[in-house]
Amino acid sequence: MKKIALGFFLSAMAGCTFTSADRVGPGEYMLTCGGSVFNSREGMLENINDKARKVCNGPYRLEGNPGAPTLVNMQTQIGPTPTTFLAMKAICTADSE
């Protein structure tokens, strides 16, 4: 039982992260990254850059404030859960779609 509790605690501390890309215009994508409060700003920015490389399939630039992740309370089955959220816009500089 202690091993199960320890495993749950460690997975909660690690914090899962999700990153999504939504097309907002030709060669422009709104990239969002969210995860637990334990996710670092640098890790979230790296995830956004990885997603931008995939969707642009070439050179891109990011717009927005990379130093401003937002802490929000998401409503879950166990109540309000603190979540970190970072959003930036990727502009593909060579339209390769």
N, C-alpha and C positions, 0 to 999 in steps of 0.2 A: 504494500500500500504506500509506503514511503517513497518507493521508486516512481510510482505513478504520479504522486503529488509533486515530486521533484521534477519529473519530466514536464508536467503541465506548467510549473512555475518557470522553468528555463525557456520553454517555448513562448510563454507570455512575455518574458523579459527580452527575448531576441526580437520580437515584434515583426509581424509580417508586413510586407509593403506591396502595394499594387500601383501600377502606372498605366494610364490610358492616354490615347491620342484621338482627338475628334477633329475632323477636317472642318475648318471655318471659312476657307476660301481656296482659290487656286494656289497650291504650294504653301499653304498656311495651316498649321495644326495647333490646337490648344492642347497642351500636355499637362496632365495632372498626376501627381504622385501623392499617395496617402499611406499612412501606416500608424503604428502605435507611437506613443510619446517617446519611446526609446530609440526611434529612428533618428539618425543624425542628419543635419542639413546637407552635409557633404555627400552622404549616401543617397539622399533623395535627389540631389542635383545630378549625381552620376547616373541614376536611373532615368532621369529626364533626358540627359544627353544620349544614353543608349537608345531610348525610344525615338529621339529625333533622328539619330543616324539611320534607324530602320525605316522610318516613314519617309524621310527625304531621299534616302539612297544616294547620298552625295553631300555636297557642301550645304551648310545651313548656319543660321545665326539665331540666338535666343533673345527674346524680348521679355522684360519683366524684371522683378527684383529677386535674384537668387538668394539673397540673405534674409528673406522674409517669409519663412514658413509660418503657417497659421495654426494655432491650437484650437480645436473645436471639440465640443462634446457630441458624439454620435449616440443616438438612442439605439441600444441593443436589447437583447433578451434579458440581460442582467442589469439593465439600467443605463444611465449616461456613462459613456466610455470616452476618456480623453484620446483624441486622435490628432496627428499632425498632418497637415495638408500643404502642398506647394504646387502652384500653377504657373506655367510660363508658356509663351507662344513661340513656336518654331517656325521660322520662315526659310523655306528651301531657296537657296540662291541660284540653283540650277534646276529648273523644273524637269525632273526625270520621271514623271508619273506616266 
